[in-house]
Amino acid sequence: MHAIYGDHTDSVGYLLKGYFEQNTGYPITGPFRALGWVHDGKIVGQCIFNDFTGANIEIHLYAPNCMNRKTVKDVYSYVFNTCKCERLTAKPYCNNEKLLSLLERLGFVYECVLEKYYKEGDKFIDAISYKLTKDTLPRWMKLYA
């Protein structure tokens, strides 16, 4: 498995964005950066980053069959070394228990509930804001960032 990179200005970025939107139903608007994983010639996971402020970047991840230490290393290295961010933010749906648990295992810390943050049809859904800062990375990941 190897990583590929792109953004809103190139075809790799738009390819990864398209797969992400197809797999999640979540629309991505630019500007954005994209990280994907390829295995046996197929894209098996996508990570979209947007809302880059210089210090923070927001992550949207779809990697159900390739979530392992290598993908986490790729994400952390990209955010903290390539983008030079101090903070990574995730805002999952409040009812996505599996993702909330994963974020906590990866070292993310709960910040707050964002009421009526997402909309699906006529229904509003709360999000939960989680953060991970460079200085609070789990010990097992400090080698990569």
NORFENWO-V956803 format. One record per residue. N is the residue number from 1. RES is the residue in one small letter. PSI is psi in whole degrees, 0 to 359 (* if undefined). NEAR is the number of other ideal C-beta (glycine too) atoms within 8 Angstrom. D_CENTER is the distance of its C-alpha to the mean C-alpha in whole Angstrom. Layout:
N&RES&PSI&NEAR&D_CENTER ; N&RES&PSI&NEAR&D_CENTER
This chain:
1&m&135&8&18 ; 2&h&159&5&17 ; 3&a&147&9&14 ; 4&i&152&11&15 ; 5&y&151&10&13 ; 6&g&183&13&14 ; 7&d&190&10&14 ; 8&h&356&10&16 ; 9&t&359&4&19 ; 10&d&168&8&19 ; 11&s&327&6&19 ; 12&v&316&11&17 ; 13&g&315&14&14 ; 14&y&329&10&16 ; 15&l&312&11&16 ; 16&l&320&17&12 ; 17&k&315&14&12 ; 18&g&315&8&15 ; 19&y&318&12&14 ; 20&f&311&15&11 ; 21&e&320&11&13 ; 22&q&318&6&16 ; 23&n&330&8&14 ; 24&t&336&8&12 ; 25&g&2&4&15 ; 26&y&120&7&12 ; 27&p&140&4&14 ; 28&i&131&11&12 ; 29&t&154&5&14 ; 30&g&170&6&15 ; 31&p&152&7&15 ; 32&f&163&13&11 ; 33&r&153&15&10 ; 34&a&144&16&9 ; 35&l&133&14&9 ; 36&g&163&16&11 ; 37&w&134&16&13 ; 38&v&134&11&16 ; 39&h&127&8&19 ; 40&d&41&3&23 ; 41&g&4&4&22 ; 42&k&142&6&19 ; 43&i&120&11&16 ; 44&v&354&10&14 ; 45&g&151&14&11 ; 46&q&145&16&8 ; 47&c&121&15&5 ; 48&i&134&14&6 ; 49&f&133&15&6 ; 50&n&187&13&9 ; 51&d&46&7&12 ; 52&f&124&11&12 ; 53&t&357&6&15 ; 54&g&317&5&16 ; 55&a&334&6&16 ; 56&n&151&12&12 ; 57&i&144&15&9 ; 58&e&142&11&7 ; 59&i&141&12&3 ; 60&h&120&12&3 ; 61&l&136&10&4 ; 62&y&103&11&8 ; 63&a&59&12&10 ; 64&p&331&6&13 ; 65&n&7&6&15 ; 66&c&23&11&14 ; 67&m&107&9&12 ; 68&n&183&6&14 ; 69&r&328&6&15 ; 70&k&316&7&14 ; 71&t&320&13&11 ; 72&v&317&12&10 ; 73&k&315&10&12 ; 74&d&316&11&11 ; 75&v&307&13&8 ; 76&y&318&13&10 ; 77&s&317&11&13 ; 78&y&313&12&11 ; 79&v&310&14&10 ; 80&f&335&13&13 ; 81&n&309&8&16 ; 82&t&309&6&15 ; 83&c&346&11&14 ; 84&k&34&5&16 ; 85&c&158&13&14 ; 86&e&348&8&15 ; 87&r&145&11&12 ; 88&l&131&16&9 ; 89&t&138&12&8 ; 90&a&141&13&7 ; 91&k&72&10&9 ; 92&p&161&11&10 ; 93&y&143&9&13 ; 94&c&339&9&16 ; 95&n&9&5&17 ; 96&n&73&8&15 ; 97&e&321&6&16 ; 98&k&315&6&15 ; 99&l&321&9&11 ; 100&l&317&11&13 ; 101&s&317&8&15 ; 102&l&315&9&12 ; 103&l&317&11&10 ; 104&e&322&10&14 ; 105&r&332&6&15 ; 106&l&2&10&12 ; 107&g&0&10&14 ; 108&f&150&11&12 ; 109&v&135&8&15 ; 110&y&137&8&16 ; 111&e&301&7&17 ; 112&c&168&6&18 ; 113&v&134&8&18 ; 114&l&101&10&18 ; 115&e&139&5&21 ; 116&k&47&8&21 ; 117&y&323&9&17 ; 118&y&157&9&17 ; 119&k&128&7&19 ; 120&e&108&5&20 ; 121&g&237&4&24 ; 122&d&3&2&26 ; 123&k&135&6&24 ; 124&f&141&7&22 ; 125&i&134&12&19 ; 126&d&151&12&18 ; 127&a&159&12&15 ; 128&i&126&13&14 ; 129&s&126&12&13 ; 130&y&147&15&11 ; 131&k&154&11&11 ; 132&l&124&12&12 ; 133&t&155&9&14 ; 134&k&322&9&15 ; 135&d&356&5&19 ; 136&t&20&7&17 ; 137&l&146&13&15 ; 138&p&147&7&17 ; 139&r&322&5&20 ; 140&w&346&6&19 ; 141&m&350&13&16 ; 142&k&337&8&18 ; 143&l&335&5&20 ; 144&y&343&8&17 ; 145&a&*&11&16
